[in-house]
Amino acid sequence: MKRSTALVCLLLSLALLASCGGNTPDRDPGGDGGESPDNVELTLWTFPVGSWGNPTAVSNILVGFHREYPNIHVSVEYLDYSSGDEQISQAVQDGCAPDLVLEGPERLVAAWGEQGWMADLSELWDSPQAGEIYEKVRDACRYRDGAYYEFPICMSAHCMAINYDMFREAGALQFIDEETHTWTTEGFINAVHALTAWGQENAGMIYCGNQTGDQGTRALVTNLYGGSFTDGAHGGYTVDSEENIRALQLLYELEGITFEPSFGSADAIERFCKKESAMCFCWNASLEVQQTINNPDLDFKVFPIAFPTDRDVPELEGGIWGFGIFDNGGEERIEAAKTFIRYITGDDATYTKAVLTSSYWPVRKMDPDIYENDMLMTEYSIFMPYMGDYHQVTPGWAEARTAWWQLLAKAGAGEDIPEAVKDFPNADQQA
C-alpha cells in the first residue's frame, strides 16, 4: 500500500492549503480563471478511524478515485478527538466547513444533523449495496425526521471476555456456547456459581468510577432480562424499566460479582489480565491485540463472548463510522461528494479496501469474509450481526453517560435500586 513520497507530500500540502478553500462559492465558468463546472475541489476531514487517520493509507484510496474522476479533486485534513469537534464548529462558524467528514452517527446525525449542518443522503440509500446494510446500522444513520445524514462504511461491536482456562478448571464451560460465542442469563448465573464454588472469589468486576468502557456495563445490564437503554425512537431513556431494575438487583446480589466504585474500565481489564477476575465486561478485538502484544501477565486463553441474555440473540453496543456531507449551499459540490461516497461503497473491491483501512468490519454482510485469512478478526466477526440499538444518537447522551456510572455506584453501595433509577435524567420520557 505504499505510494511515492512526492504524492503523499502533495496531498498533505493541498489539505493544508485548501481546508477552507474548497468551500468558496463557485465562480462563473465563463469568467477569467473561473472554475469549470466539471472541475470540483472537495475537502475531506477525517477523524482517526483506524488508518483513515494515516495520510499514506488514505492517499492509496484517493489515487484510484482521482484516476476514475480526474475532474473531482479531494484534499484531506486529519483531525483528532481532542480538538476535532472544535475545529468543525469553528469551520462552520467561519463559513468554510469541509465537504465530507468521516465519523459516526453521534456526531453526523445527533449533533451536526440536529443543528441543520448536514445534507440529506437519502438517495444514496436506494442503492443495492445499501439494501445489504444491517438494519440497526441503517436506523442509526437516519435522523428523526427521516433524513439520512450518514452513509456508513464500517462498524465494530463490543463484547466481553472470559478466562477460558479458569472456566474449564471450574467446570463452567458447560454454560457457554463455544460455537456461537453466546450464553444465556441462566448460564451466566450458573457459571458464576461454579467459579465461586471452585474458589475464584471475584468472577467479574462492574467498574463504575467513571464513564470509560460504559458500553460494556450498559450491554451487561440491558441484555440480562431484555431491557433497553432508550426508547425505540431515541426520544428518551428507559433505564428505569422493570427489566433493568431486575438485572441490577441480580448483579448486586450475585456472589462473585463486585461493584468497584474506584475502577474505570482500564482497571478492570488489568485485573482480568492478571487473573484476578474470571471475566471482563469491556473487551474487543483491538484490546486483545494490544494486551497480547504488551501485557506479559496475559498467559491464558482469552475467549471473547457476547453478553448473557434471555433474548433469542444478544444485542451488543458498538461503533459505526461513515461519511457525511456538510450542506454548504453548493449543489454541484454536494453531488461531487456523493460521487465520492458512491465510489467508495459501490464496488466490492474498493469498499473492502476502505473497510480494511479502518481495521473494523463491513456494515453489510460480505461473502467471502474480508478477514478470512486473519484468525483473530474472523473470530470477532461473529459479533457484528449482534449489533444492537445505537442509542448514542439520543438527546442528552453526554449527561446520560455520566448518570449511568453514578447509578451503578449507587446500586453497588446498596441503595434501593427502584429509587435510585428515578434520578436518571429523562428516564420516564417516551417519544
Backbone torsions as a table, in degrees:
resi	resn	phi	psi	omega
1	MET	NA	19.9	-179.2
2	LYS	-83.7	145.1	173.2
3	ARG	-130.2	168.1	-175.0
4	SER	-64.3	149.0	178.1
5	THR	-60.8	-35.5	-179.2
6	ALA	-62.2	-41.5	179.9
7	LEU	-65.1	-44.6	179.9
8	VAL	-59.9	-45.2	-179.9
9	CYS	-63.1	-39.1	179.3
10	LEU	-61.5	-45.7	-179.4
11	LEU	-64.5	-40.9	178.5
12	LEU	-63.7	-42.4	-179.9
13	SER	-63.6	-42.9	178.8
14	LEU	-64.2	-37.0	179.4
15	ALA	-62.5	-42.2	-179.0
16	LEU	-70.1	-39.8	-175.6
17	LEU	-78.3	-27.4	-171.5
18	ALA	-113.2	15.3	-175.2
19	SER	-58.7	-33.1	174.3
20	CYS	-109.3	-23.7	-174.5
21	GLY	-63.1	-24.9	-179.1
22	GLY	-68.4	-8.2	-176.3
23	ASN	-110.1	13.8	175.4
24	THR	-70.2	151.2	-178.6
25	PRO	-59.7	148.1	178.1
26	ASP	-63.1	135.0	177.0
27	ARG	-81.4	157.9	174.5
28	ASP	-62.6	119.8	-176.1
29	PRO	-62.4	-15.6	179.6
30	GLY	-92.9	-6.5	-176.8
31	GLY	-81.4	172.9	179.3
32	ASP	-66.0	127.3	178.4
33	GLY	64.9	17.8	-175.6
34	GLY	-68.8	156.6	179.3
35	GLU	-86.1	124.8	177.9
36	SER	-67.7	145.2	176.5
37	PRO	-59.7	-21.1	-179.4
38	ASP	-85.5	-2.5	179.9
39	ASN	-123.6	114.1	-174.7
40	VAL	-124.2	133.7	174.4
41	GLU	-100.8	118.9	178.7
42	LEU	-111.9	150.7	172.1
43	THR	-116.2	135.1	174.9
44	LEU	-116.4	121.8	173.2
45	TRP	-107.0	127.4	-174.8
46	THR	-126.6	131.3	171.1
47	PHE	-75.8	161.2	-174.2
48	PRO	-75.9	71.7	177.7
49	VAL	-87.7	95.1	-173.0
50	GLY	60.2	-133.0	-179.6
51	SER	-85.1	6.9	170.4
52	TRP	-68.7	-7.1	172.0
53	GLY	-97.3	7.2	-178.0
54	ASN	-108.6	116.8	-176.5
55	PRO	-56.9	-37.6	-178.9
56	THR	-65.8	-43.4	-179.9
57	ALA	-66.1	-42.1	-179.3
58	VAL	-67.9	-38.5	179.2
59	SER	-61.8	-30.9	178.7
60	ASN	-63.9	-33.5	177.2
61	ILE	-78.2	-41.3	-177.2
62	LEU	-65.9	-31.7	179.5
63	VAL	-55.8	-46.0	179.7
64	GLY	-65.8	-39.7	179.3
65	PHE	-64.7	-46.7	-178.9
66	HIS	-65.5	-30.0	177.1
67	ARG	-67.9	-40.2	-178.3
68	GLU	-80.8	-31.7	-179.1
69	TYR	-126.4	74.6	-175.1
70	PRO	-65.7	-16.3	-179.1
71	ASN	-92.3	-0.6	175.4
72	ILE	-118.4	117.4	179.9
73	HIS	-110.6	131.4	-178.8
74	VAL	-112.9	119.9	172.0
75	SER	-105.7	154.9	-168.1
76	VAL	-125.3	141.7	168.5
77	GLU	-124.7	136.4	-173.5
78	TYR	-103.8	121.2	-177.6
79	LEU	-101.2	164.9	168.8
80	ASP	-126.1	169.5	-174.2
81	TYR	-80.6	-10.0	178.6
82	SER	-80.0	-30.8	-176.6
83	SER	-131.2	-2.7	-174.8
84	GLY	-61.4	-42.4	-179.4
85	ASP	-61.9	-42.5	179.6
86	GLU	-64.9	-39.7	178.6
87	GLN	-63.0	-41.6	178.4
88	ILE	-63.5	-48.2	-178.4
89	SER	-60.7	-41.6	-179.9
90	GLN	-66.6	-39.3	179.8
91	ALA	-64.2	-40.8	177.7
92	VAL	-64.2	-43.2	179.4
93	GLN	-62.0	-36.2	-178.6
94	ASP	-84.4	-3.2	179.5
95	GLY	78.4	21.8	179.7
96	CYS	-133.3	48.1	177.5
97	ALA	-65.2	152.5	176.6
98	PRO	-66.0	162.8	174.6
99	ASP	-78.2	-48.1	-178.0
100	LEU	-118.6	148.1	173.4
101	VAL	-141.9	142.5	178.8
102	LEU	-107.8	112.2	177.3
103	GLU	-164.5	-157.5	-174.0
104	GLY	-113.1	172.1	-176.7
105	PRO	-61.0	-29.4	-179.4
106	GLU	-61.8	-26.1	175.3
107	ARG	-98.5	-54.7	-173.1
108	LEU	-63.9	-39.2	-175.7
109	VAL	-97.3	-58.6	-171.1
110	ALA	-74.5	-32.9	-177.3
111	ALA	-96.8	-67.1	-173.8
112	TRP	-75.1	-35.3	175.3
113	GLY	-65.7	-40.7	177.6
114	GLU	-58.0	-34.3	-178.0
115	GLN	-86.7	0.9	176.2
116	GLY	80.0	21.8	-176.3
117	TRP	-88.9	-16.5	-167.8
118	MET	-105.0	152.2	175.7
119	ALA	-85.1	145.5	178.2
120	ASP	-75.2	126.8	-177.5
121	LEU	-106.1	22.5	-173.7
122	SER	-54.8	-37.1	-177.3
123	GLU	-64.6	-27.5	177.3
124	LEU	-67.6	-25.1	-177.9
125	TRP	-80.4	1.2	175.6
126	ASP	-89.9	-2.0	-176.8
127	SER	-75.8	155.8	176.4
128	PRO	-58.5	-35.9	-179.8
129	GLN	-64.4	-37.6	179.8
130	ALA	-64.4	-30.5	179.2
131	GLY	-66.0	-15.8	-179.3
132	GLU	-94.7	-2.8	-176.6
133	ILE	-75.8	139.2	179.3
134	TYR	-54.7	138.9	-174.8
135	GLU	-60.4	-38.5	179.9
136	LYS	-64.6	-33.4	177.6
137	VAL	-70.2	-44.2	177.4
138	ARG	-56.0	-47.0	-178.7
139	ASP	-59.0	-38.7	-177.4
140	ALA	-68.5	-26.7	-176.8
141	CYS	-88.1	-4.8	-176.5
142	ARG	-103.3	129.4	178.3
143	TYR	-76.8	166.4	-174.7
144	ARG	-61.3	-27.3	-179.8
145	ASP	-86.2	2.6	178.1
146	GLY	99.8	-11.9	178.7
147	ALA	-73.8	147.7	174.7
148	TYR	-102.9	121.1	179.8
149	TYR	-107.5	5.0	176.8
150	GLU	-144.2	142.6	166.3
151	PHE	-116.6	113.6	-168.6
152	PRO	-81.9	154.4	174.2
153	ILE	-123.3	-29.8	-174.3
154	CYS	-148.1	165.1	-176.4
155	MET	-154.9	165.9	172.5
156	SER	-147.2	143.5	176.6
157	ALA	-117.3	128.4	-179.4
158	HIS	-82.5	141.5	179.8
159	CYS	-125.0	-165.6	170.2
160	MET	-123.0	-178.7	-178.4
161	ALA	-143.6	152.7	174.7
162	ILE	-125.0	155.5	171.8
163	ASN	-80.2	100.6	-174.2
164	TYR	-60.0	-40.8	-178.6
165	ASP	-63.0	-42.0	-179.3
166	MET	-66.3	-42.4	178.1
167	PHE	-62.1	-40.9	180.0
168	ARG	-62.9	-47.1	-177.7
169	GLU	-67.7	-28.9	179.6
170	ALA	-86.0	-3.1	-177.8
171	GLY	73.4	25.4	-175.2
172	ALA	-98.9	-5.5	179.9
173	LEU	-64.4	-23.1	179.8
174	GLN	-64.2	-15.1	-175.7
175	PHE	-97.2	4.8	176.7
176	ILE	-123.0	157.8	174.3
177	ASP	-99.8	103.9	-175.1
178	GLU	-69.8	-25.5	-178.4
179	GLU	-73.8	-44.8	-176.9
180	THR	-95.5	-6.3	-177.4
181	HIS	57.9	43.1	178.4
182	THR	-132.1	166.3	172.1
183	TRP	-157.9	163.9	-178.1
184	THR	-94.6	168.3	175.4
185	THR	-61.9	-41.5	177.6
186	GLU	-62.5	-40.7	177.6
187	GLY	-62.9	-40.1	177.0
188	PHE	-60.2	-47.2	-180.0
189	ILE	-62.0	-44.8	-179.4
190	ASN	-65.4	-37.0	178.9
191	ALA	-65.4	-42.8	178.0
192	VAL	-61.6	-43.0	177.1
193	HIS	-59.9	-43.8	-179.0
194	ALA	-64.5	-40.5	-179.6
195	LEU	-65.5	-44.5	-179.4
196	THR	-69.5	-36.4	177.2
197	ALA	-65.4	-32.5	178.6
198	TRP	-72.9	-21.9	178.3
199	GLY	120.4	1.3	177.3
200	GLN	-85.1	98.5	-173.1
201	GLU	-62.9	-37.8	-178.7
202	ASN	-110.6	104.2	178.7
203	ALA	-80.7	-38.4	-179.2
204	GLY	-160.1	146.1	-177.6
205	MET	-113.0	127.5	174.6
206	ILE	-96.7	103.5	-177.2
207	TYR	-79.2	132.2	-177.5
208	CYS	-148.8	39.4	176.9
209	GLY	-90.5	-19.6	177.8
210	ASN	-165.0	-171.7	-173.7
211	GLN	-90.0	-0.7	-178.9
212	THR	-62.8	135.7	178.3
213	GLY	68.6	17.5	-174.4
214	ASP	-65.9	-15.7	176.5
215	GLN	-61.5	-28.9	-179.8
216	GLY	-73.3	-47.3	-178.4
217	THR	-69.8	-33.2	176.3
218	ARG	-64.3	-46.3	-178.5
219	ALA	-65.9	-34.8	177.4
220	LEU	-61.0	-50.6	-175.4
221	VAL	-68.1	-47.3	-174.2
222	THR	-71.4	-25.4	-179.7
223	ASN	-79.8	-32.4	-170.8
224	LEU	-52.9	-45.9	-178.7
225	TYR	-128.2	27.6	173.5
226	GLY	74.4	32.4	178.4
227	GLY	-83.3	-173.8	177.3
228	SER	-145.3	162.5	179.6
229	PHE	-96.6	-29.3	178.0
230	THR	-136.5	169.8	171.8
231	ASP	-76.1	166.3	-174.1
232	GLY	-63.4	-26.1	-178.9
233	ALA	-89.9	2.9	-178.4
234	HIS	57.0	39.3	177.9
235	GLY	-99.9	-19.7	-178.1
236	GLY	-165.4	175.8	-173.7
237	TYR	-103.5	142.1	-175.8
238	THR	-119.3	33.8	-177.7
239	VAL	-63.2	-25.8	-176.4
240	ASP	-86.4	18.3	-179.4
241	SER	-71.2	157.5	178.4
242	GLU	-59.2	-37.3	-179.0
243	GLU	-64.1	-43.2	-179.4
244	ASN	-70.2	-40.0	177.2
245	ILE	-60.6	-43.6	179.0
246	ARG	-62.1	-40.8	179.8
247	ALA	-65.8	-44.4	179.0
248	LEU	-62.5	-39.7	178.6
249	GLN	-66.5	-39.1	176.7
250	LEU	-59.5	-48.6	-177.0
251	LEU	-63.5	-38.1	179.9
252	TYR	-67.4	-37.1	-175.2
253	GLU	-87.5	-16.9	-173.4
254	LEU	-77.5	113.8	178.5
255	GLU	-62.8	128.6	-177.5
256	GLY	109.1	-15.6	175.1
257	ILE	-106.5	122.6	-178.4
258	THR	-116.3	147.6	172.5
259	PHE	-98.4	128.3	-175.4
260	GLU	-117.4	93.8	-175.1
261	PRO	-69.7	-14.0	179.3
262	SER	-101.4	1.8	-175.5
263	PHE	-100.7	138.7	162.4
264	GLY	-98.9	-178.7	-178.1
265	SER	-62.7	-34.5	-179.6
266	ALA	-62.3	-36.3	178.0
267	ASP	-66.7	-41.9	179.4
268	ALA	-65.9	-39.0	177.5
269	ILE	-63.5	-42.5	179.1
270	GLU	-60.5	-45.1	-179.4
271	ARG	-65.5	-37.2	178.0
272	PHE	-63.3	-46.9	-178.8
273	CYS	-66.4	-24.2	177.0
274	LYS	-88.7	5.1	-179.8
275	LYS	65.4	26.4	175.6
276	GLU	-87.4	-11.5	170.8
277	SER	-140.4	155.9	-174.3
278	ALA	-90.2	-13.3	-179.6
279	MET	-147.4	159.3	-179.6
280	CYS	-132.3	128.4	-176.1
281	PHE	-89.2	3.5	177.5
282	CYS	-128.8	104.8	-175.6
283	TRP	-155.3	154.9	173.3
284	ASN	-166.1	178.5	-176.3
285	ALA	-63.0	-41.6	-179.0
286	SER	-61.2	-39.4	178.4
287	LEU	-63.9	-41.1	180.0
288	GLU	-63.7	-42.6	177.6
289	VAL	-60.8	-47.8	-178.1
290	GLN	-61.2	-47.3	-177.3
291	GLN	-70.3	-35.4	179.6
292	THR	-64.7	-38.1	-178.1
293	ILE	-78.4	-40.6	-167.5
294	ASN	-107.1	-10.4	-173.0
295	ASN	-112.2	106.4	-179.5
296	PRO	-69.4	-16.8	179.8
297	ASP	-74.5	-17.3	-175.8
298	LEU	-82.2	88.2	-177.0
299	ASP	-120.6	28.5	178.1
300	PHE	-132.0	168.2	179.5
301	LYS	-79.3	120.7	174.4
302	VAL	-87.8	129.4	178.0
303	PHE	-117.8	106.9	178.0
304	PRO	-71.2	141.9	-176.2
305	ILE	-150.4	150.5	176.2
306	ALA	-71.4	166.2	179.7
307	PHE	-73.1	143.9	-179.2
308	PRO	-63.8	143.5	-175.5
309	THR	-152.1	156.2	171.3
310	ASP	-101.3	7.7	172.3
311	ARG	-78.0	171.4	174.2
312	ASP	-66.4	-39.8	176.4
313	VAL	-135.1	150.5	178.3
314	PRO	-71.5	162.5	174.0
315	GLU	-124.5	111.7	-175.9
316	LEU	-98.1	153.0	172.2
317	GLU	-89.6	157.0	-178.4
318	GLY	-168.0	-166.2	179.6
319	GLY	-121.8	149.6	175.8
320	ILE	-130.7	136.4	179.4
321	TRP	-134.4	140.7	179.6
322	GLY	-169.9	-165.7	-173.9
323	PHE	-103.0	140.7	167.8
324	GLY	-125.1	159.0	-179.7
325	ILE	-121.4	124.0	175.8
326	PHE	-74.8	135.4	179.7
327	ASP	-84.7	91.5	-177.0
328	ASN	-95.3	11.4	175.4
329	GLY	87.0	4.4	179.9
330	GLY	-117.7	105.4	-176.8
331	GLU	-61.5	-36.3	-179.8
332	GLU	-61.9	-42.2	-179.3
333	ARG	-70.0	-38.3	177.4
334	ILE	-62.7	-43.3	178.7
335	GLU	-64.2	-38.0	177.4
336	ALA	-64.9	-39.0	178.2
337	ALA	-65.5	-38.2	175.6
338	LYS	-63.8	-36.5	176.5
339	THR	-59.9	-40.0	178.3
340	PHE	-63.2	-44.0	179.8
341	ILE	-64.1	-41.4	178.0
342	ARG	-62.8	-37.6	178.3
343	TYR	-62.3	-44.2	-177.8
344	ILE	-66.6	-38.8	-169.4
345	THR	-105.7	-12.2	-172.2
346	GLY	-82.9	-28.0	-178.7
347	ASP	-108.5	131.9	-175.2
348	ASP	-58.7	-40.6	-177.5
349	ALA	-66.4	-44.6	179.3
350	THR	-67.5	-41.1	178.9
351	TYR	-62.7	-42.3	178.6
352	THR	-60.7	-41.5	178.2
353	LYS	-61.9	-40.8	179.9
354	ALA	-64.3	-41.0	179.8
355	VAL	-69.5	-43.7	178.3
356	LEU	-61.0	-33.9	177.5
357	THR	-64.0	-30.6	179.7
358	SER	-78.6	-19.7	-174.5
359	SER	64.9	21.3	175.3
360	TYR	-115.6	-151.5	-174.2
361	TRP	-122.4	158.3	178.3
362	PRO	-64.6	150.9	175.3
363	VAL	-86.0	1.8	176.0
364	ARG	-134.9	157.7	-178.3
365	LYS	-68.2	127.0	-179.5
366	MET	-113.0	133.6	177.7
367	ASP	-129.1	114.3	5.4
368	PRO	-79.2	167.0	176.1
369	ASP	-56.0	128.1	-175.9
370	ILE	-67.5	-16.4	178.9
371	TYR	-108.6	29.1	-174.2
372	GLU	-60.9	-21.6	178.9
373	ASN	-101.5	9.4	179.4
374	ASP	-120.1	105.0	-173.0
375	MET	-61.5	-41.5	-177.7
376	LEU	-65.7	-49.7	-177.4
377	MET	-66.9	-34.2	176.2
378	THR	-64.6	-40.0	178.4
379	GLU	-60.5	-43.9	-178.0
380	TYR	-78.7	-15.8	177.3
381	SER	-60.5	-24.4	-177.0
382	ILE	-61.7	-21.4	-176.4
383	PHE	-86.1	-15.0	-172.8
384	MET	-62.1	-40.6	177.9
385	PRO	-66.3	-12.2	-180.0
386	TYR	-88.8	7.0	178.2
387	MET	-54.3	125.7	-179.1
388	GLY	-95.6	-160.1	-178.3
389	ASP	-63.8	138.2	-179.2
390	TYR	-96.5	78.3	-173.2
391	HIS	-79.3	2.7	175.4
392	GLN	-63.6	-11.9	179.8
393	VAL	-91.9	4.2	-180.0
394	THR	-77.0	135.9	177.3
395	PRO	-55.6	143.9	-179.6
396	GLY	79.1	21.9	-175.1
397	TRP	-60.9	-43.0	-178.5
398	ALA	-60.7	-42.7	179.4
399	GLU	-68.2	-35.8	-179.8
400	ALA	-66.1	-37.1	179.4
401	ARG	-63.0	-42.4	178.5
402	THR	-66.2	-44.6	-178.9
403	ALA	-62.2	-28.2	-176.9
404	TRP	-67.6	-51.3	-178.1
405	TRP	-69.6	-27.4	175.4
406	GLN	-67.8	-37.5	176.0
407	LEU	-64.2	-43.1	178.0
408	LEU	-60.4	-40.7	179.2
409	ALA	-63.6	-39.4	177.9
410	LYS	-64.9	-42.9	179.5
411	ALA	-63.4	-42.0	180.0
412	GLY	-67.9	-25.7	179.0
413	ALA	-82.8	-1.8	176.1
414	GLY	93.2	9.6	177.3
415	GLU	-66.8	152.9	178.4
416	ASP	-61.6	116.8	-171.8
417	ILE	-67.2	-44.8	176.9
418	PRO	-57.9	-30.7	176.7
419	GLU	-78.1	-40.1	-176.6
420	ALA	-63.1	-38.4	-177.2
421	VAL	-69.3	-18.6	179.2
422	LYS	-66.1	-22.1	179.3
423	ASP	-82.0	-6.5	-178.2
424	PHE	-67.7	129.9	-175.9
425	PRO	-62.4	131.0	174.0
426	ASN	66.0	18.1	-172.9
427	ALA	-62.9	-29.5	-175.4
428	ASP	-99.9	6.3	-179.2
429	GLN	-80.1	133.0	174.3
430	GLN	-122.3	133.6	-179.7
431	ALA	-106.2	NA	NA
